[in-house]
Amino acid sequence: MRLHLSDPTYTQKLAAFFQGLGQKALVSGPDQIEVVVPERGLKGASARIELEIYLRVWRVLYPDAAVAVENGE
């Protein structure tokens, strides 16, 4: 799952946020993060839901750091 940030100054912070939650998050550009999510099956669906919940928390903590999700589907 690719995440795009409106403000690249938050990129490292968002990657660290996901890594602190036990997720594999890689910075792939100045305003992009790749979060590794299983592609198929129930495990993939539940992992995507979990990441959406984490993004809700992020948006409360950092309302000025807008994040857009690109599912790649």
C-alpha positions, 0 to 999 in steps of 0.5 A, a space after each residue: 500500500 503506497 501512502 502519499 503525504 501532503 507535507 514531506 517533512 512528515 515522511 520519516 515520522 509516518 514511517 517510524 509511526 508504522 514501524 513502531 506499530 510493528 509494520 514494515 514501512 519503507 520510505 520510497 520518496 520524499 513524500 511517499 511510504 510503502 507499507 507492506 500488506 498481504 495482497 489477497 485473502 482474509 489476512 490481506 483484508 484484515 491487514 488493510 483494515 488495520 492500517 486504515 485504523 492506524 491512519 485514523 490515529 495518525 490523522 488525529 495526532 497530526 491533522 496538518 499531515 494529510 495522507 492519501 492512500 493508493 491501494 494499487 488495486 
